[in-house]
């Protein structure tokens, strides 16, 4: 692994400590209110049963909690808008070509991925067989809460729209594939709103934890957290190496093979649903930079989308395939490294910026942190440090609309008008020169 600069995380970690201090007090108060028969604060719900959740069950950002609830609070995610139900499955992958110096002699790099796809309707009597997937596994959620200083059991992971292992919806032809790479010290669930939106519109989306730069949980129960040892820091090039390995596994899936290291069964119809000739990729922050680097190294990725990627280290090679920047703070005007990358785009290109967006605004943070803020009593000023001034409900609509329009154009050749210029439906989105 290489040691390269990336977006400064110090302010993010300070905000996490601030949120954790509030959660320790506020979540306890919320639970006490629930035990007394009062309603939980707006935006948090009591744990939902799997048979009553799924597409639409997560509600919308800021939906009301259940009155008189006791037990952990559970933030909600907005439901996707596409016509198809969503399924998901985990893959445990082992790259036997890359030794793992952190794990020790004889060990190889292990990775966890999730595949999201359009699924068949799950009948009520089959709901228990295909439970609703949580945002992150229980061990990962516990590690995330511990990093905030939150006592165990106070906050549970949101539920997604995905049914675990549900059969794939058949369409008569394979579907385009979109890959996702997370930001520094993050996790593959960080943009689930966007991921399940694409899947609900007919895409196969594959997300990946970059081990040692992610909070990730393996099937045997191991939970690994990001390393802060400078000798093992991962740069965007390391992320790109992980994704190149993942591309090979996607080709295996399309050929009818199962790449899961433990041989766990795949959802019915998954192999037939994957089109390895139509692949796009998006990533947030360091993952956005990795998207650009992978496209320069591997022509299998036809189109790339960066969510406020800093493009560090500087990218000096020309890229001839479609690329879109959804920027917040890392705009071409504000960042020399982004401006340099922008000048090397020789194919279709577009840069947009949502007014009031902060660095994490195009991800799940924009939805989940405001809900936690209601529990902890976070001030408006503190909340803006996390989310900027972009309204969470508007951020969700932007997340759902613009990536879908981009991949529809370049992977399906479906031309709409959203990417042609400013839209009355999205007055906060500016098109950058």
QUIZIBEL-V629684 format. One record per pair of residues at least 12 apart in sequence whose C-alpha atoms are under 6 Angstrom apart, sorted by the first residue. I is the first residue (numbers start at 1). J is the second residue. D is the distance in whole Angstrom. If there is no record, write none. Layout:
i,j,d
I,J,D
I,J,D
This chain:
i,j,d
1,232,6
1,234,6
2,234,6
2,235,6
3,233,5
3,234,6
4,235,5
16,148,6
17,148,6
20,148,4
20,149,5
20,150,6
22,376,5
23,376,5
24,150,5
26,375,5
26,376,4
27,375,6
34,68,5
34,69,5
34,70,5
35,70,5
37,68,4
38,68,5
39,67,4
39,68,5
40,65,6
41,375,6
42,64,5
42,65,6
43,62,4
43,63,5
43,64,5
43,65,6
43,371,5
44,65,5
44,73,6
44,74,5
44,75,5
45,65,4
45,66,5
45,73,6
45,74,5
46,69,6
46,73,5
46,74,6
47,74,6
50,131,6
50,132,6
51,127,6
54,132,6
54,161,4
55,79,6
55,161,4
56,79,5
58,76,5
58,77,5
58,78,6
58,79,6
59,78,5
59,79,6
60,78,4
61,78,6
61,367,6
72,153,6
72,154,5
72,155,5
73,155,5
74,155,6
74,156,5
74,158,6
75,158,5
76,158,5
80,197,5
82,200,4
82,201,5
84,118,6
84,200,5
85,118,6
85,119,5
85,200,6
86,117,6
86,118,5
86,119,5
86,162,5
86,200,6
87,116,6
87,117,5
87,119,5
87,162,5
87,163,5
87,164,6
87,166,5
88,115,5
88,116,4
88,162,6
88,163,6
88,164,5
88,165,6
89,114,6
89,115,5
89,164,6
89,165,5
90,113,6
90,114,4
91,112,6
91,113,5
91,114,6
91,260,5
92,112,5
92,260,5
92,261,6
93,110,6
93,111,5
93,260,6
93,261,5
94,109,6
94,110,5
95,109,5
96,108,6
112,208,6
112,209,6
113,207,5
113,208,4
114,206,6
114,207,5
115,205,6
115,206,5
116,199,6
116,204,6
116,205,5
117,199,5
117,204,5
118,169,6
118,199,5
118,200,6
118,202,5
119,167,6
119,168,4
119,169,4
120,167,6
120,168,6
120,169,5
130,163,5
130,164,5
130,165,6
130,166,6
131,163,5
131,164,6
132,162,6
132,163,5
133,160,6
133,162,5
133,163,6
133,164,6
134,158,6
134,159,4
134,160,6
135,157,6
135,158,5
135,159,6
135,160,6
140,217,6
165,267,5
167,267,5
167,268,5
168,269,5
168,270,6
174,272,6
174,273,4
174,274,5
174,275,5
175,203,6
175,273,5
175,274,5
175,275,5
176,203,6
176,275,5
176,278,5
176,279,6
177,203,6
177,204,5
177,205,6
177,279,5
178,205,5
178,279,6
178,280,5
178,281,5
179,205,6
179,206,5
179,207,6
179,281,4
180,207,5
180,281,6
180,282,5
180,283,5
181,283,5
181,287,5
182,283,6
182,284,5
182,287,5
183,284,5
183,285,5
183,286,5
183,287,5
184,286,6
185,213,5
185,214,5
185,226,6
186,214,5
187,209,6
187,214,5
187,215,6
188,207,6
188,208,5
188,209,5
190,364,6
191,363,5
191,364,5
194,399,6
194,400,6
212,226,5
212,227,5
213,226,4
214,226,5
236,286,6
236,290,5
239,290,6
240,290,5
240,294,5
251,276,6
253,271,5
254,271,5
254,274,5
256,271,5
278,411,6
279,301,5
279,302,6
280,301,5
280,302,5
280,303,5
280,304,6
281,304,5
282,304,6
282,305,4
282,306,6
283,306,5
283,307,6
284,307,4
285,308,5
285,309,4
286,309,6
288,306,4
288,307,6
288,309,5
289,309,5
289,311,5
303,322,5
303,323,6
304,323,5
305,323,6
305,324,5
305,325,6
306,325,5
307,326,5
308,326,6
308,327,4
308,328,6
308,330,5
310,330,6
311,337,6
311,338,6
314,337,5
315,341,6
318,344,5
318,345,6
319,345,5
319,346,6
320,346,5
320,347,4
321,347,5
322,347,5
322,348,5
322,349,6
323,349,5
324,349,6
324,350,5
324,351,6
325,351,5
326,352,5
326,353,6
327,353,5
328,353,6
328,357,5
328,358,6
328,359,6
351,432,5
352,430,5
352,431,5
352,432,6
353,429,6
353,430,5
354,428,5
354,429,4
355,428,5
356,388,5
356,389,5
356,390,5
357,388,5
357,390,5
358,387,5
358,388,5
361,387,6
362,399,6
366,387,6
366,392,6
367,392,6
